[in-house]
Each structure stands twice: as C-alpha cells, then as structure tokens.
Amino acid sequence: MPIIISSGITITMSKKFFISLGAGHHQKPLIQAAKNLGFSVIGVDVNMEAVGLPLCDLVIQESILNYRKIYYKLLRLPVEGEFIGGFAASYGKALLSWAYLAERLSLPALSRTQTELLLNKALVRESLHKVDKKPDSFFQPKFMSPQSIISKQDVEDLGFPLILKGKQGTSKEQVFQLENYTELKIFLKKRNLSQKKLSPSNILLEEKIIGDEITVTGLVDNFQYQLLLITDKIIAAQPPFIELEHRYPSRYEHLKEEIIEIHQWIVDTFQIPLGPLVSEFKVVNDKLFFIELAPQIPGEYIGSFMIPAAIGYDFFTNLVLLFTGQDIQKPSQPKKKKKVRVQYWPQKVPIDSWEDWRLKANFARILNPNPSVPPKSNRDRFGVMGFIE
C-alpha cells in the first residue's frame, strides 16, 4: 500500500523518486514502468481512488494543476531521497504543471516557455509559417488567428466550409465546421462564444483539407527525432470529428523519410531537447498537410497497446529512461508487419453485441456508459477495443 503524506508523519527512506502527475488509467503504464526500473514512485492525484495509486510508494493528494502546492508538498516530504525524474502522462494544462515542477526541481523536461508555445496551435502554425527554409514535403492549410473583428474579405482566402477550433483544445473539444460567412458571424457573437467557453483571442480558423488523416508518434532524445509509429486515423464525418479507429500499418508508410525530415525540422525549429511528440497530418496526393502537434504521450491506446504490439517497443519504459537522463532503446521496424488496430464505439451497444466483439479483442474497455448523442468530444465514446490480426 502507498504511504499517503500528511502532517506529523516522518518516514525513514532513502530512494530515487520518480514523480507521476496523475495516477489514473492513462498514467498507470508510466507508473508501472518506473516501478519496473527500480524507482520509487510519488503519485500526485486529487482522486484517492485513482487506479494507479496502489502502485505508488508515496501519494500526494492534490489537483495536478495546483503546481505550486505540489512543489511545496514535495519539498516537505518527510523522507530522504532524490528526485530523479517524472512526467505528466496527460494533456494540456497538466503538461504546464509538470514543466513548472521540473524547472524548480532541475529535472529533465521541456521548459515552461517551450511547453506553452507547443500547446498553442496558432503559435505553432505561425512559427512554422515564418521559417524560410521548409522541407519540400511540408504543407499547411491556410489559417488565421484573428485578434479583432473578422471581415468577409479576411476569410475569403480560407474558403468555406472552414474549421474553427480552440487554440489549446484537446480530445476534439471545441472543434466546429462553418459553412459560410453568415454562420461565422453568428458563431462569433460574444454570447455564443461564451456558451462554448471560447474567447475571440483563443480561436483558430483554418482551411478544411479533404484527405486521409494520419497520427505520427515519436520521441525526441538530445534534440534528435526518432519515429516510432505512423497510424491511419478514421474519424467521424461530422464535427467535432471524433476518432473512431487507428490502424497499423499505415497506407502512407512510403512517406516515412519525408515524415522524419519534417519532424527533425520541427525539433530544430523549436529547439526541443527531449520528450514525446505526437502530430497529426492530412495526406492529399502524398502531400503532408500539418494539422497539429503536442509534446505529450499519444492517446487512443497508441502508446500502451499499438506501439508494443506493432514494433515490439516498450514506449513507457523508454519514456521513463528518457526523463531520468538515461539512454533509450532505438526503435526498429519489423520486416513482417502485424495488423494492429484500435476501434471505438461512439454510441452505446447492446451488451450481447459488446461481449461478442470483446471475445475477439486483445483488450476491451467501456469508457462512458452513457455517452452524449451527438458526441461533443472524444470523451463521448462508449467503448474501445484493441485487435492484433
């Protein structure tokens, strides 16, 4: 059982501690990997029933967004030992919390400034657009990040339909499709934006690209990009374009060298020293249109299921090695590729149908017993299964 830290407790322990911001389902593989490598794990979570907490040696009960309180509690742990590394195997603001803590504790990580930049879709787009010398295979949809009133002339070049999204949205939240200028004007009314928890300064407008979508997962080690997996992504036809399936091998494996070149250029442009890097592209006639990237673990069971199943690479063990300053394993691609896929059920299905599918799957999990219809984000999906074929 983990030790829950509270006032008045003194513990004699000399350890190397790995810090996990969050101890839920998505953080459990990271915690397990750190334990397997011999580290003692400090789990931080506000939920004392989080599934990863029983694996932790010490527990701090706190919201992972309250980084100052976490830092205060870490410094006052009644134990002897050394903070050796850590990470937030999560998204968005949790990554900013970890960047703050890593800077204060002098641990390997992206700086807070780098993290803020890479989490802002508009700033990433604008920064890459300004670079004079780009890879020949790199393209971007037309985009604009409005700072004031948008005129009809401003958006004519983007064309309709266009995509409107939040600059820092995750899990397909705050993604909308607008068919014409009248719809755009109505959408941008202050009352409507407020209802959707958006502000005029926090939106990105972009050209809608019609093409296949891929997800690219890699690791950056000492400013060098290492490609792990390219997967085809099947999405819903209507906004917010929730993700329905991820497939390996990708139909676009032949673009591997171009994809590596683009990502190394991105790493060089932003001077990314280390960490995971997950990106999305639309592919049109073998042209790669950049959609977004984030310095986070891959979601959708790509890291915990697809990468190990497809190429035999332990993603989370290597992530722990990376964030504790150790050498990581170099990924290699198998000569004979297995077919691996993760499939989502957006709506509730009868239990007998679910059980029939579950018997064929390598794993199955019900995510949301009562998903909203229509779905508002990736969080509104009934269940998921993984298959190795």
Secondary structure, DSSP 8 states (H G I E B T S, - for coil): --EE--TT-----EEEEEEEE--STTTHHHHHHHHHTT-EEEEE-S-TT-TTGGG-SEEE-S-TT-HHHHHHHHHT-SSEEEEEEEE--S-THHHHHHHHHHHHHT-SS--HHHHHHHT-HHHHHHHHHH-SS--TTEE---EE--SS---HHHHHTT-SSEEEEETT--TTTTEEEE-SHHHHHHHTSHHHHHHTT--GGGEEEEE---SEEEEEEEEEETTEEEEEEEEEEEE-SSTT--EEEEEES-TTGGGHHHHHHHHHHHHHHHT--EEEEEEEEEEETTEEEEEEEESS--TTTIIIIIHHHHH---HHHHHHHHHTT---------SS---EEEEEE-S---HHHHHHHHHHSSEEEE--SS--SS-SSTTS--EEEEEE-
